[in-house]
C-alpha cells in the first residue's frame, strides 16, 4: 500500500514507463487484487417476506414436476 505521496509518484512514473500492453496487464492484475470493502456497520441483509414456510415433503424432481420429463 502506498504510504506517502512520494511512493505514489514513483509508482505513477513506473506505470507511465511501461508499454501500453504492459500497462494493461498491470492494471488487469491490480484489479484482481482489489480488496473487498467492509460492509457498513448498520448493514442488515434483506429478509424475504410472503408465502408460507416449507413444512416438509419430498423435493424429488419427479414429484415436483409430476415426472413429465422436464
N, C-alpha and C positions, 0 to 999 in steps of 0.2 A: 504494500500500500504506500502511496506517495505521502511522505511525511511533511514535506515543505514545498514551497514554490520552486526552489532550485531543482528539486528532484523531478517535478512535473515538467519543467523546461527541458531538462536532459532527456526525459522520455519523449517529449514532443520533437526534439531535434533528431533523435534516433529514428523515430517513426517517419519523419519527413525525408530522411536519407534513404529509405527503402524504396524499391521499385513499386509501381502500382500493384503488381501481383503479390509481392511480399507483404505489402501493407494490407491488402485484402485478406491474406492468410492470417496475419497477426490479429486483425480486428475480428475475424471469424472465431479464432481460438479464444480471444479475450471474452467474446460474448458467451462462450460456453462456460466460462469460469465466473460468470456474474453471480455474486452471492444473492441468495434469496432475502427479500426484505421480511423482517419480522411482522407478524400480524399486530394490528393496533391492540392496545390493552382492552379496549371496550368491544372487541370483535366477538360476536356471537354467531355461530353458524345458523343459517335459516332452518326453521322447522317446517316440515310439510304438514299441512292440515287437510282435513276432509277424508272421506272414505271411512272404512272400518278397518280394524286391525285383523290380521290373519289369525284364524282360530284353529288352524290345523287342517289336515287333509293332504292328499297326495299332490306333489308338484311334478309328477311324471309328465313328459311331453304327450304321451298317448292320452292321458286323462285331461290335460289342459286343452288340447286341440281335437279331442274326440277321435284320435287316430285316423285323420283323413289325409295323411301323407304330407302335411306341411312341415 
